[in-house]
Structures are given as C-alpha cells and as structure tokens.
Amino acid sequence: RLLFVGHLGRAHDDEILFAKPVRVQRFSVVPHSTLAHDVVATTQQEPFELELSFQKKDAKELSQIHKGPVSRGGTCDVKERVVTSKLAFRGDYYRVCVAVYGES
C-alpha cells in the first residue's frame, strides 16, 4: 500500500515523518514526467546518489536501508524488517520524486 508520494529537493535534510510507526517494504524513485498516484514526477534527469535511512524506535542515530546511484528511477525492495516513524533521504540530488510503500 502507498504510504507516501511526493517531491524532495533539500538533499541535506529531506525527511518523511509518519504519525505512527509504519512497516516500509519498498520505495521507488519515479522517473521524470511519469504519473505516479496522481503526481507528475519532476525528478531530475541527471544521475545522482541516493541514500535512504530510518530511525529505529528509541534510537538517536539513523540506520541505512539503501545507498547507491540512480540514473532513471526504479524500485528498491527493503530486505530487512523496517518499522519506523521517520525516513531520511540524503544524496546529491536537487529534485526527486519518491513513492514509499508498506503497511501502516
């Protein structure tokens, strides 16, 4: 099920906060000009690095889920069990559209 879809563009402090903990199962970088859940993506067309981290319950530091290059978009399954109220995106992007899927 879709938990979030939207644009990010502050590569040093992009975070998604959920009102209550969710289980994250996968996320997608939506390619430029693609329609995803009624949102037209304006993801930059140049390749960029993307890191996705989450905050464990009662932890102060973030734990990394994914890190790697993105050239055209695509989906990444989350292989470990991730239950969180906070996701953090970091990288050298200036505009990216992401969709996060899981269970609430």
Secondary structure, 3 states (H helix, E strand, C coil): CEEEEEEECCCCCEEEEEEEEEEEEEEEECCCCCEECCEECCCCCCCEEEEEEEECCCCCCEEEEEEEEECCCEEEEEEEEEEEEEEEEEECCCCEEEEEEEEC
